[in-house]
C-alpha cells in the first residue's frame, strides 16, 4: 500500500527559500519514481521535479537551477529544496509515486500516476 504525505509548505517572501518534505511508504522495493508537482486554482497540475529509481533527477525548465531534490534524503522521505522563490512559484505542491516511469513523460503527464499526497500550500509574496 502506497502512502504519501507532504509537509513544509508555508508563506515566504520573494527570493526566499523553503524545503518541502514528503513522507513515503510502500515505495521502498522496486523501480519506483517519486516526483513533485504543483497546481494553482483553475490550472492543470504541472511537473516540477522527479527522481527516478536510479537516483537521476529531472526538473521542469521553470525551476531548473532553483529547485533541487537532494540526493542525501532520509530513508522514506522525499525532499524538495526550493531557492530564489518568486510569486510564480505560489501553488499547492503535491508529491506522487509512479512504478516504472519515463521521467520526461511523467513530468508532462502527471495525472498518469494513481498515487498522490494531499498537498501542501506554498505562498510567495513580493
C-alpha positions in Angstrom: 0.0 0.0 0.0 1.5 3.3 -1.1 1.0 6.3 1.2 2.4 9.8 0.7 2.2 12.8 3.0 3.6 16.3 2.3 4.7 18.9 4.8 6.8 22.0 5.0 4.7 24.4 3.0 4.1 28.0 4.2 4.5 31.6 3.3 7.8 33.1 2.2 9.0 36.3 0.7 10.2 36.5 -2.8 13.8 35.5 -3.1 13.5 33.2 -0.1 13.8 29.5 0.3 11.7 26.7 1.5 12.1 22.9 1.8 9.2 20.6 1.4 9.1 17.0 2.7 7.1 14.0 1.6 6.9 11.0 3.9 6.6 7.9 1.8 5.6 4.3 2.4 5.2 1.4 0.1 7.8 2.6 -2.4 11.0 1.1 -0.9 11.1 -2.0 -3.1 11.0 -2.0 -6.9 11.7 0.7 -9.5 9.6 3.5 -8.1 9.9 7.0 -9.2 9.0 9.9 -6.9 8.1 13.4 -8.0 6.9 16.8 -7.0 4.1 18.5 -8.9 2.2 21.8 -8.3 -1.2 23.3 -9.2 -2.8 26.6 -8.9 -6.5 27.2 -8.9 -8.0 26.9 -12.4 -4.8 25.5 -13.9 -3.6 22.0 -14.7 -1.2 20.2 -12.4 2.3 20.6 -13.7 5.5 18.6 -13.1 8.3 20.2 -11.0 10.9 17.6 -10.2 11.3 13.9 -10.4 13.8 11.4 -9.0 13.8 8.1 -10.8 14.7 4.6 -9.4 18.3 5.0 -10.2 18.6 8.4 -8.4 18.5 10.5 -11.6 16.8 13.9 -11.3 14.6 15.6 -13.9 13.4 19.2 -13.5 11.0 21.4 -15.2 12.6 24.3 -17.1 10.8 26.8 -14.8 12.6 25.6 -11.7 16.0 24.4 -13.0 18.9 25.8 -11.1 16.5 26.9 -8.3 14.9 23.7 -7.1 16.7 20.5 -6.1 15.8 17.1 -4.9 18.7 16.4 -2.5 20.4 13.1 -3.1 21.1 12.7 0.6 17.4 12.2 1.6 16.3 10.4 4.7 15.0 6.9 4.1 11.4 7.0 3.1 11.4 10.8 2.9 11.5 12.9 -0.3 12.6 16.5 -0.1 12.3 19.5 -2.4 14.7 22.3 -1.7 13.3 25.5 -3.3 15.5 28.6 -3.6 15.1 32.0 -5.2 11.3 31.7 -4.9 9.1 34.1 -6.9 5.3 34.7 -6.8 5.0 32.4 -9.8 6.0 29.5 -7.6 2.9 30.0 -5.4 0.9 26.8 -5.7 -0.3 23.7 -3.9 2.6 21.3 -4.1 2.0 17.5 -4.3 4.3 14.5 -4.2 3.5 11.5 -6.2 4.8 8.0 -6.9 4.9 6.1 -10.1 6.0 2.5 -10.6 8.5 2.5 -13.5 8.5 5.9 -15.1 9.9 7.8 -18.0 10.7 10.9 -16.1 10.4 13.4 -19.0 7.0 12.0 -19.9 5.7 11.9 -16.3 6.8 15.5 -15.9 4.4 16.4 -18.7 1.6 14.0 -17.9 1.4 13.9 -14.1 -2.1 12.6 -13.8 -0.9 9.2 -15.1 0.1 8.4 -11.5 -2.5 6.9 -9.2 -0.6 7.7 -6.0 -0.7 11.2 -4.6 -0.3 13.0 -1.3 -2.8 15.6 0.0 -0.7 18.6 -0.9 1.0 21.4 0.9 0.5 25.1 0.1 3.4 27.4 -0.8 2.7 31.1 -1.0 5.4 33.5 -2.1 4.8 37.2 -1.5 6.5 40.1 -3.1 
